[in-house]
Amino acid sequence: MREYHTSDAVWLPQQYPWNKLFTKKIVDGLKDVRQAKYVPVRRYELKEMDKVLDGIEERLPYPVFVKPSNAGSSKGVSKAGDRAGLEKALRLAAEHDEKILVEETIVGREIECAVLGTSDVKASGVGEILAADSAAFYDFDAKYNNAESKTVINPELPDGKTDEVRNDAVRIFKAVDGFGLSRVDFFIENGTNDVVFKRNQYNAGIYLNQHVPNALGRQRNREKRAC
């Protein structure tokens, strides 16, 4: 019997719990779903740090985000703006996991969508994360310790983008054999309005307990009004 565990982006089988890199590789195979470019790194590779740094710099411009593949609530996540910062960020991420994900920076609005179901999968309305102005990015402190951070349910988005987010969320959920309740995060990129699959934050915590019921309820009301 398969066991499933919560993931911020998806529910995954037990052998892949909360794995950002696994999800990214699956999404690579989905047509017309864009995601941030990334470079996978293994902890053992850091023994040749200069080689690792050279490889990342050849593929991604600064700034980049460095994340443990299996960690929640942005623990071990850093933003690096130069080579020295990248080395420091890699070493921090390696303290949390053997697998490390280095991603390009996408500048845009942070959007999230809940997905619920098994064979009959439903997407909620979307929410927009508004991190506190004092936060460098939506890190652990911004999520849990800063009262200025908030999530707006069903924000105003460019034409068609709400449906695109919801449709992509369902496609990603199905692609990884999702089961139950999960959350999928995106950017709406500044300048292009592209929907960009963002990242896995694993334990959805507060979002699943508070925001998902609101988002699902509002989506049902919208569907009723459309009938």
PyRosetta script that sets phi, psi and omega in degrees:
from pyrosetta import init, pose_from_sequence

init()
pose = pose_from_sequence("MREYHTSDAVWLPQQYPWNKLFTKKIVDGLKDVRQAKYVPVRRYELKEMDKVLDGIEERLPYPVFVKPSNAGSSKGVSKAGDRAGLEKALRLAAEHDEKILVEETIVGREIECAVLGTSDVKASGVGEILAADSAAFYDFDAKYNNAESKTVINPELPDGKTDEVRNDAVRIFKAVDGFGLSRVDFFIENGTNDVVFKRNQYNAGIYLNQHVPNALGRQRNREKRAC")
pose.set_psi(1, 133.2)
pose.set_omega(1, 179.1)
pose.set_phi(2, -77.4)
pose.set_psi(2, 143.9)
pose.set_omega(2, 173.2)
pose.set_phi(3, -111.5)
pose.set_psi(3, 143.9)
pose.set_omega(3, -179.6)
pose.set_phi(4, -121.4)
pose.set_psi(4, 147.3)
pose.set_omega(4, -179.4)
pose.set_phi(5, -129.8)
pose.set_psi(5, 153.0)
pose.set_omega(5, -178.8)
pose.set_phi(6, -69.2)
pose.set_psi(6, 143.0)
pose.set_omega(6, 170.5)
pose.set_phi(7, -137.8)
pose.set_psi(7, 148.8)
pose.set_omega(7, -178.7)
pose.set_phi(8, -63.8)
pose.set_psi(8, -32.3)
pose.set_omega(8, 179.4)
pose.set_phi(9, -98.6)
pose.set_psi(9, -32.9)
pose.set_omega(9, -173.7)
pose.set_phi(10, -159.3)
pose.set_psi(10, 162.5)
pose.set_omega(10, 164.8)
pose.set_phi(11, -93.5)
pose.set_psi(11, 131.4)
pose.set_omega(11, -175.2)
pose.set_phi(12, -120.6)
pose.set_psi(12, 153.5)
pose.set_omega(12, 173.8)
pose.set_phi(13, -57.0)
pose.set_psi(13, 161.0)
pose.set_omega(13, -170.7)
pose.set_phi(14, -58.7)
pose.set_psi(14, -33.2)
pose.set_omega(14, -176.8)
pose.set_phi(15, -72.7)
pose.set_psi(15, -8.3)
pose.set_omega(15, 177.7)
pose.set_phi(16, -129.1)
pose.set_psi(16, 50.5)
pose.set_omega(16, -175.4)
pose.set_phi(17, -70.0)
pose.set_psi(17, 129.8)
pose.set_omega(17, 169.1)
pose.set_phi(18, 55.4)
pose.set_psi(18, 42.5)
pose.set_omega(18, -170.6)
pose.set_phi(19, -104.9)
pose.set_psi(19, 106.3)
pose.set_omega(19, 179.1)
pose.set_phi(20, -60.9)
pose.set_psi(20, -46.6)
pose.set_omega(20, -174.9)
pose.set_phi(21, -63.9)
pose.set_psi(21, -41.3)
pose.set_omega(21, 177.7)
pose.set_phi(22, -58.0)
pose.set_psi(22, -47.9)
pose.set_omega(22, -179.2)
pose.set_phi(23, -62.6)
pose.set_psi(23, -42.2)
pose.set_omega(23, 179.7)
pose.set_phi(24, -60.0)
pose.set_psi(24, -41.3)
pose.set_omega(24, -179.1)
pose.set_phi(25, -65.7)
pose.set_psi(25, -37.4)
pose.set_omega(25, 176.8)
pose.set_phi(26, -65.6)
pose.set_psi(26, -45.0)
pose.set_omega(26, -177.8)
pose.set_phi(27, -65.0)
pose.set_psi(27, -27.4)
pose.set_omega(27, 175.0)
pose.set_phi(28, -52.7)
pose.set_psi(28, -31.2)
pose.set_omega(28, -176.2)
pose.set_phi(29, -88.9)
pose.set_psi(29, 0.7)
pose.set_omega(29, -179.7)
pose.set_phi(30, -91.7)
pose.set_psi(30, 122.6)
pose.set_omega(30, -179.8)
pose.set_phi(31, -68.4)
pose.set_psi(31, 135.9)
pose.set_omega(31, 174.1)
pose.set_phi(32, 68.1)
pose.set_psi(32, 16.8)
pose.set_omega(32, 170.2)
pose.set_phi(33, -110.4)
pose.set_psi(33, 113.0)
pose.set_omega(33, -179.4)
pose.set_phi(34, -89.0)
pose.set_psi(34, 143.5)
pose.set_omega(34, 172.4)
pose.set_phi(35, -139.0)
pose.set_psi(35, 163.7)
pose.set_omega(35, 179.1)
pose.set_phi(36, -61.1)
pose.set_psi(36, 138.4)
pose.set_omega(36, 175.1)
pose.set_phi(37, -64.2)
pose.set_psi(37, 148.2)
pose.set_omega(37, -174.0)
pose.set_phi(38, -148.3)
pose.set_psi(38, 160.0)
pose.set_omega(38, 175.1)
pose.set_phi(39, -129.1)
pose.set_psi(39, 121.5)
pose.set_omega(39, 175.6)
pose.set_phi(40, -83.0)
pose.set_psi(40, 142.7)
pose.set_omega(40, 179.0)
pose.set_phi(41, -134.7)
pose.set_psi(41, 141.6)
pose.set_omega(41, 174.2)
pose.set_phi(42, -103.3)
pose.set_psi(42, 148.8)
pose.set_omega(42, -177.7)
pose.set_phi(43, -56.4)
pose.set_psi(43, -41.9)
pose.set_omega(43, -176.8)
pose.set_phi(44, -63.8)
pose.set_psi(44, -24.5)
pose.set_omega(44, -179.8)
pose.set_phi(45, -68.5)
pose.set_psi(45, -20.7)
pose.set_omega(45, -178.1)
pose.set_phi(46, -68.4)
pose.set_psi(46, -9.7)
pose.set_omega(46, 173.2)
pose.set_phi(47, -63.2)
pose.set_psi(47, -25.1)
pose.set_omega(47, 174.0)
pose.set_phi(48, -113.9)
pose.set_psi(48, 67.0)
pose.set_omega(48, -170.9)
pose.set_phi(49, -58.6)
pose.set_psi(49, -43.8)
pose.set_omega(49, -178.3)
pose.set_phi(50, -60.5)
pose.set_psi(50, -38.6)
pose.set_omega(50, 178.3)
pose.set_phi(51, -64.7)
pose.set_psi(51, -42.3)
pose.set_omega(51, 178.4)
pose.set_phi(52, -63.4)
pose.set_psi(52, -47.1)
pose.set_omega(52, -179.4)
pose.set_phi(53, -61.1)
pose.set_psi(53, -43.1)
pose.set_omega(53, 178.7)
pose.set_phi(54, -60.5)
pose.set_psi(54, -43.0)
pose.set_omega(54, -178.4)
pose.set_phi(55, -64.5)
pose.set_psi(55, -39.5)
pose.set_omega(55, 178.5)
pose.set_phi(56, -68.4)
pose.set_psi(56, -44.4)
pose.set_omega(56, -178.0)
pose.set_phi(57, -65.5)
pose.set_psi(57, -26.7)
pose.set_omega(57, 176.8)
pose.set_phi(58, -71.3)
pose.set_psi(58, -24.3)
pose.set_omega(58, -172.4)
pose.set_phi(59, -108.6)
pose.set_psi(59, -26.7)
pose.set_omega(59, -175.3)
pose.set_phi(60, -132.2)
pose.set_psi(60, 138.8)
pose.set_omega(60, 173.5)
pose.set_phi(61, -83.0)
pose.set_psi(61, 155.8)
pose.set_omega(61, 172.4)
pose.set_phi(62, -77.6)
pose.set_psi(62, 152.0)
pose.set_omega(62, -3.3)
pose.set_phi(63, -79.1)
pose.set_psi(63, 158.2)
pose.set_omega(63, 176.4)
pose.set_phi(64, -128.2)
pose.set_psi(64, 160.1)
pose.set_omega(64, 172.5)
pose.set_phi(65, -106.5)
pose.set_psi(65, 137.1)
pose.set_omega(65, -179.2)
pose.set_phi(66, -118.3)
pose.set_psi(66, 127.3)
pose.set_omega(66, -171.5)
pose.set_phi(67, -138.7)
pose.set_psi(67, 139.3)
pose.set_omega(67, 166.5)
pose.set_phi(68, -64.5)
pose.set_psi(68, 141.7)
pose.set_omega(68, -179.3)
pose.set_phi(69, -69.8)
pose.set_psi(69, -31.0)
pose.set_omega(69, -178.3)
pose.set_phi(70, -123.5)
pose.set_psi(70, 81.9)
pose.set_omega(70, 175.3)
pose.set_phi(71, -159.4)
pose.set_psi(71, 148.6)
pose.set_omega(71, -176.1)
pose.set_phi(72, -109.5)
pose.set_psi(72, 167.0)
pose.set_omega(72, 173.7)
pose.set_phi(73, 57.7)
pose.set_psi(73, 31.5)
pose.set_omega(73, 177.7)
pose.set_phi(74, 64.0)
pose.set_psi(74, 18.3)
pose.set_omega(74, 175.9)
pose.set_phi(75, -68.3)
pose.set_psi(75, 132.8)
pose.set_omega(75, -179.2)
pose.set_phi(76, 79.8)
pose.set_psi(76, 5.6)
pose.set_omega(76, -179.3)
pose.set_phi(77, -91.7)
pose.set_psi(77, 135.5)
pose.set_omega(77, 179.3)
pose.set_phi(78, -137.2)
pose.set_psi(78, 154.6)
pose.set_omega(78, 171.4)
pose.set_phi(79, -107.2)
pose.set_psi(79, 125.6)
pose.set_omega(79, -176.3)
pose.set_phi(80, -115.6)
pose.set_psi(80, 129.8)
pose.set_omega(80, -178.0)
pose.set_phi(81, -107.8)
pose.set_psi(81, -2.9)
pose.set_omega(81, 178.6)
pose.set_phi(82, -158.7)
pose.set_psi(82, 179.2)
pose.set_omega(82, -174.1)
pose.set_phi(83, -63.4)
pose.set_psi(83, -41.8)
pose.set_omega(83, 179.3)
pose.set_phi(84, -64.1)
pose.set_psi(84, -42.0)
pose.set_omega(84, 178.0)
pose.set_phi(85, -65.9)
pose.set_psi(85, -35.0)
pose.set_omega(85, 178.7)
pose.set_phi(86, -65.5)
pose.set_psi(86, -44.5)
pose.set_omega(86, 178.2)
pose.set_phi(87, -60.4)
pose.set_psi(87, -44.6)
pose.set_omega(87, 179.1)
pose.set_phi(88, -61.7)
pose.set_psi(88, -42.2)
pose.set_omega(88, -178.8)
pose.set_phi(89, -66.2)
pose.set_psi(89, -39.5)
pose.set_omega(89, 178.3)
pose.set_phi(90, -63.3)
pose.set_psi(90, -42.2)
pose.set_omega(90, -179.3)
pose.set_phi(91, -66.9)
pose.set_psi(91, -37.3)
pose.set_omega(91, 177.0)
pose.set_phi(92, -65.4)
pose.set_psi(92, -47.0)
pose.set_omega(92, -180.0)
pose.set_phi(93, -60.7)
pose.set_psi(93, -36.7)
pose.set_omega(93, -178.8)
pose.set_phi(94, -67.0)
pose.set_psi(94, -19.6)
pose.set_omega(94, 175.7)
pose.set_phi(95, -72.0)
pose.set_psi(95, -19.8)
pose.set_omega(95, -175.8)
pose.set_phi(96, -102.9)
pose.set_psi(96, -24.6)
pose.set_omega(96, -175.6)
pose.set_phi(97, -160.9)
pose.set_psi(97, 156.9)
pose.set_omega(97, 176.8)
pose.set_phi(98, -77.6)
pose.set_psi(98, -27.5)
pose.set_omega(98, 178.9)
pose.set_phi(99, -103.9)
pose.set_psi(99, 136.6)
pose.set_omega(99, -175.7)
pose.set_phi(100, -128.6)
pose.set_psi(100, 142.0)
pose.set_omega(100, 179.2)
pose.set_phi(101, -117.2)
pose.set_psi(101, 125.4)
pose.set_omega(101, 175.3)
pose.set_phi(102, -112.2)
pose.set_psi(102, 122.6)
pose.set_omega(102, -173.5)
pose.set_phi(103, -121.2)
pose.set_psi(103, 149.2)
pose.set_omega(103, 170.3)
pose.set_phi(104, -65.8)
pose.set_psi(104, 156.2)
pose.set_omega(104, 176.7)
pose.set_phi(105, -86.6)
pose.set_psi(105, 126.9)
pose.set_omega(105, 172.8)
pose.set_phi(106, -107.0)
pose.set_psi(106, 124.5)
pose.set_omega(106, 179.7)
pose.set_phi(107, -98.0)
pose.set_psi(107, 120.4)
pose.set_omega(107, -179.3)
pose.set_phi(108, 175.9)
pose.set_psi(108, -169.4)
pose.set_omega(108, 179.1)
pose.set_phi(109, -83.4)
pose.set_psi(109, 137.3)
pose.set_omega(109, -177.9)
pose.set_phi(110, -92.0)
pose.set_psi(110, 118.3)
pose.set_omega(110, -173.0)
pose.set_phi(111, -123.1)
pose.set_psi(111, 141.9)
pose.set_omega(111, 178.9)
pose.set_phi(112, -136.4)
pose.set_psi(112, 153.6)
pose.set_omega(112, -175.8)
pose.set_phi(113, -143.7)
pose.set_psi(113, 132.2)
pose.set_omega(113, 176.0)
pose.set_phi(114, -86.3)
pose.set_psi(114, 147.8)
pose.set_omega(114, 177.6)
pose.set_phi(115, -130.3)
pose.set_psi(115, 138.1)
pose.set_omega(115, -175.1)
pose.set_phi(116, -137.5)
pose.set_psi(116, 132.7)
pose.set_omega(116, 172.7)
pose.set_phi(117, 140.7)
pose.set_psi(117, -175.5)
pose.set_omega(117, 174.9)
pose.set_phi(118, -127.2)
pose.set_psi(118, -93.0)
pose.set_omega(118, 176.4)
pose.set_phi(119, -77.9)
pose.set_psi(119, -33.3)
pose.set_omega(119, 177.6)
pose.set_phi(120, -103.7)
pose.set_psi(120, 95.6)
pose.set_omega(120, -171.4)
pose.set_phi(121, -96.2)
pose.set_psi(121, 133.8)
pose.set_omega(121, 179.2)
pose.set_phi(122, -120.1)
pose.set_psi(122, 142.3)
pose.set_omega(122, 173.6)
pose.set_phi(123, -106.3)
pose.set_psi(123, 142.1)
pose.set_omega(123, 176.9)
pose.set_phi(124, -79.0)
pose.set_psi(124, 179.9)
pose.set_omega(124, 163.3)
pose.set_phi(125, -66.0)
pose.set_psi(125, 171.2)
pose.set_omega(125, -176.4)
pose.set_phi(126, -100.5)
pose.set_psi(126, 160.1)
pose.set_omega(126, 174.3)
pose.set_phi(127, -124.6)
pose.set_psi(127, 151.7)
pose.set_omega(127, 176.2)
pose.set_phi(128, -114.2)
pose.set_psi(128, 126.1)
pose.set_omega(128, 176.8)
pose.set_phi(129, -81.4)
pose.set_psi(129, 126.8)
pose.set_omega(129, 174.5)
pose.set_phi(130, -116.5)
pose.set_psi(130, 95.7)
pose.set_omega(130, -179.8)
pose.set_phi(131, -69.8)
pose.set_psi(131, 152.3)
pose.set_omega(131, 177.7)
pose.set_phi(132, -57.2)
pose.set_psi(132, 143.3)
pose.set_omega(132, -179.1)
pose.set_phi(133, -57.9)
pose.set_psi(133, -29.1)
pose.set_omega(133, -177.7)
pose.set_phi(134, -78.8)
pose.set_psi(134, -9.6)
pose.set_omega(134, -176.5)
pose.set_phi(135, -86.1)
pose.set_psi(135, 134.6)
pose.set_omega(135, 176.3)
pose.set_phi(136, -66.6)
pose.set_psi(136, -35.9)
pose.set_omega(136, 172.1)
pose.set_phi(137, -160.0)
pose.set_psi(137, 179.6)
pose.set_omega(137, -174.0)
pose.set_phi(138, -81.0)
pose.set_psi(138, 72.7)
pose.set_omega(138, -177.0)
pose.set_phi(139, -91.7)
pose.set_psi(139, -171.6)
pose.set_omega(139, -176.3)
pose.set_phi(140, -57.5)
pose.set_psi(140, -47.5)
pose.set_omega(140, -178.7)
pose.set_phi(141, -63.4)
pose.set_psi(141, -40.6)
pose.set_omega(141, 179.2)
pose.set_phi(142, -64.6)
pose.set_psi(142, -34.0)
pose.set_omega(142, -179.3)
pose.set_phi(143, -73.1)
pose.set_psi(143, -46.7)
pose.set_omega(143, -166.0)
pose.set_phi(144, -113.1)
pose.set_psi(144, -18.1)
pose.set_omega(144, -173.6)
pose.set_phi(145, -118.8)
pose.set_psi(145, 0.9)
pose.set_omega(145, -177.5)
pose.set_phi(146, -121.2)
pose.set_psi(146, 110.4)
pose.set_omega(146, -175.9)
pose.set_phi(147, -67.2)
pose.set_psi(147, -14.4)
pose.set_omega(147, 179.9)
pose.set_phi(148, -76.6)
pose.set_psi(148, -21.0)
pose.set_omega(148, 176.8)
pose.set_phi(149, -73.1)
pose.set_psi(149, 142.5)
pose.set_omega(149, -179.4)
pose.set_phi(150, -156.0)
pose.set_psi(150, 166.7)
pose.set_omega(150, 175.3)
pose.set_phi(151, -120.7)
pose.set_psi(151, 128.4)
pose.set_omega(151, 178.5)
pose.set_phi(152, -100.5)
pose.set_psi(152, 123.3)
pose.set_omega(152, -179.1)
pose.set_phi(153, -84.0)
pose.set_psi(153, 135.1)
pose.set_omega(153, 180.0)
pose.set_phi(154, 52.9)
pose.set_psi(154, 60.5)
pose.set_omega(154, 178.5)
pose.set_phi(155, -72.5)
pose.set_psi(155, 164.5)
pose.set_omega(155, 174.5)
pose.set_phi(156, -73.7)
pose.set_psi(156, 120.9)
pose.set_omega(156, 178.5)
pose.set_phi(157, -122.8)
pose.set_psi(157, 160.3)
pose.set_omega(157, 176.0)
pose.set_phi(158, -55.6)
pose.set_psi(158, 155.1)
pose.set_omega(158, -176.3)
pose.set_phi(159, -51.1)
pose.set_psi(159, 129.6)
pose.set_omega(159, 174.6)
pose.set_phi(160, 83.8)
pose.set_psi(160, -10.9)
pose.set_omega(160, -172.9)
pose.set_phi(161, -76.6)
pose.set_psi(161, -31.6)
pose.set_omega(161, 176.4)
pose.set_phi(162, -61.4)
pose.set_psi(162, -47.1)
pose.set_omega(162, 179.0)
pose.set_phi(163, -64.6)
pose.set_psi(163, -37.1)
pose.set_omega(163, 179.1)
pose.set_phi(164, -64.4)
pose.set_psi(164, -42.9)
pose.set_omega(164, 177.1)
pose.set_phi(165, -60.9)
pose.set_psi(165, -47.9)
pose.set_omega(165, -177.7)
pose.set_phi(166, -63.7)
pose.set_psi(166, -42.0)
pose.set_omega(166, 179.6)
pose.set_phi(167, -66.4)
pose.set_psi(167, -43.3)
pose.set_omega(167, 178.4)
pose.set_phi(168, -64.5)
pose.set_psi(168, -37.5)
pose.set_omega(168, 179.0)
pose.set_phi(169, -60.4)
pose.set_psi(169, -43.3)
pose.set_omega(169, 178.8)
pose.set_phi(170, -66.2)
pose.set_psi(170, -42.2)
pose.set_omega(170, 179.8)
pose.set_phi(171, -61.5)
pose.set_psi(171, -43.0)
pose.set_omega(171, 179.7)
pose.set_phi(172, -66.5)
pose.set_psi(172, -43.0)
pose.set_omega(172, 178.6)
pose.set_phi(173, -57.3)
pose.set_psi(173, -46.8)
pose.set_omega(173, -179.5)
pose.set_phi(174, -68.5)
pose.set_psi(174, -37.6)
pose.set_omega(174, -176.3)
pose.set_phi(175, -62.3)
pose.set_psi(175, -32.6)
pose.set_omega(175, -179.6)
pose.set_phi(176, -97.8)
pose.set_psi(176, 15.4)
pose.set_omega(176, 179.1)
pose.set_phi(177, 61.0)
pose.set_psi(177, 45.4)
pose.set_omega(177, -178.3)
pose.set_phi(178, -63.0)
pose.set_psi(178, 154.6)
pose.set_omega(178, -176.6)
pose.set_phi(179, -152.3)
pose.set_psi(179, 125.7)
pose.set_omega(179, 176.9)
pose.set_phi(180, 94.7)
pose.set_psi(180, -132.1)
pose.set_omega(180, -175.6)
pose.set_phi(181, -117.4)
pose.set_psi(181, 132.1)
pose.set_omega(181, -179.4)
pose.set_phi(182, -148.1)
pose.set_psi(182, 179.0)
pose.set_omega(182, 178.6)
pose.set_phi(183, -134.7)
pose.set_psi(183, 141.1)
pose.set_omega(183, 179.7)
pose.set_phi(184, -125.3)
pose.set_psi(184, 131.1)
pose.set_omega(184, -174.3)
pose.set_phi(185, -110.8)
pose.set_psi(185, 143.6)
pose.set_omega(185, -177.6)
pose.set_phi(186, -139.8)
pose.set_psi(186, 167.7)
pose.set_omega(186, 162.2)
pose.set_phi(187, -112.1)
pose.set_psi(187, 149.7)
pose.set_omega(187, 158.5)
pose.set_phi(188, -103.6)
pose.set_psi(188, 106.7)
pose.set_omega(188, -170.0)
pose.set_phi(189, -69.5)
pose.set_psi(189, 134.1)
pose.set_omega(189, 175.4)
pose.set_phi(190, -62.2)
pose.set_psi(190, 139.6)
pose.set_omega(190, 175.5)
pose.set_phi(191, 90.2)
pose.set_psi(191, -39.2)
pose.set_omega(191, -178.5)
pose.set_phi(192, -108.9)
pose.set_psi(192, -23.3)
pose.set_omega(192, -171.3)
pose.set_phi(193, 60.9)
pose.set_psi(193, 18.8)
pose.set_omega(193, 175.1)
pose.set_phi(194, -65.4)
pose.set_psi(194, 142.5)
pose.set_omega(194, 170.6)
pose.set_phi(195, -86.8)
pose.set_psi(195, 120.9)
pose.set_omega(195, -175.2)
pose.set_phi(196, -121.8)
pose.set_psi(196, 118.5)
pose.set_omega(196, 175.0)
pose.set_phi(197, -59.7)
pose.set_psi(197, 130.3)
pose.set_omega(197, -164.6)
pose.set_phi(198, -98.2)
pose.set_psi(198, -75.2)
pose.set_omega(198, -171.4)
pose.set_phi(199, -167.5)
pose.set_psi(199, 168.0)
pose.set_omega(199, 172.6)
pose.set_phi(200, -103.7)
pose.set_psi(200, 130.4)
pose.set_omega(200, 177.4)
pose.set_phi(201, -112.4)
pose.set_psi(201, 6.5)
pose.set_omega(201, 174.7)
pose.set_phi(202, 66.9)
pose.set_psi(202, -121.2)
pose.set_omega(202, -173.7)
pose.set_phi(203, -59.1)
pose.set_psi(203, 109.7)
pose.set_omega(203, -174.2)
pose.set_phi(204, -75.5)
pose.set_psi(204, -13.7)
pose.set_omega(204, 169.9)
pose.set_phi(205, 42.7)
pose.set_psi(205, -114.0)
pose.set_omega(205, -175.9)
pose.set_phi(206, -56.6)
pose.set_psi(206, -38.1)
pose.set_omega(206, -176.9)
pose.set_phi(207, -59.6)
pose.set_psi(207, -48.8)
pose.set_omega(207, -177.2)
pose.set_phi(208, -67.2)
pose.set_psi(208, -34.3)
pose.set_omega(208, -176.8)
pose.set_phi(209, -77.8)
pose.set_psi(209, -33.0)
pose.set_omega(209, -172.5)
pose.set_phi(210, -115.2)
pose.set_psi(210, -49.0)
pose.set_omega(210, -171.1)
pose.set_phi(211, -81.0)
pose.set_psi(211, -36.5)
pose.set_omega(211, -177.7)
pose.set_phi(212, -61.4)
pose.set_psi(212, -48.3)
pose.set_omega(212, 177.8)
pose.set_phi(213, -56.8)
pose.set_psi(213, -40.5)
pose.set_omega(213, 178.2)
pose.set_phi(214, -63.0)
pose.set_psi(214, -46.7)
pose.set_omega(214, -177.1)
pose.set_phi(215, -65.8)
pose.set_psi(215, -42.0)
pose.set_omega(215, 178.8)
pose.set_phi(216, -65.5)
pose.set_psi(216, -41.7)
pose.set_omega(216, 179.6)
pose.set_phi(217, -62.6)
pose.set_psi(217, -44.3)
pose.set_omega(217, -179.8)
pose.set_phi(218, -67.1)
pose.set_psi(218, -35.0)
pose.set_omega(218, 178.4)
pose.set_phi(219, -66.9)
pose.set_psi(219, -40.5)
pose.set_omega(219, 177.2)
pose.set_phi(220, -62.2)
pose.set_psi(220, -40.1)
pose.set_omega(220, 179.5)
pose.set_phi(221, -64.8)
pose.set_psi(221, -38.2)
pose.set_omega(221, 177.8)
pose.set_phi(222, -64.3)
pose.set_psi(222, -41.6)
pose.set_omega(222, 179.8)
pose.set_phi(223, -65.7)
pose.set_psi(223, -36.7)
pose.set_omega(223, 177.5)
pose.set_phi(224, -64.6)
pose.set_psi(224, -41.6)
pose.set_omega(224, 179.9)
pose.set_phi(225, -66.2)
pose.set_psi(225, -28.1)
pose.set_omega(225, -179.5)
pose.set_phi(226, -77.6)
pose.set_psi(226, -17.4)
pose.set_omega(226, -178.0)
pose.set_phi(227, -74.2)
pose.dump_pdb("model.pdb")
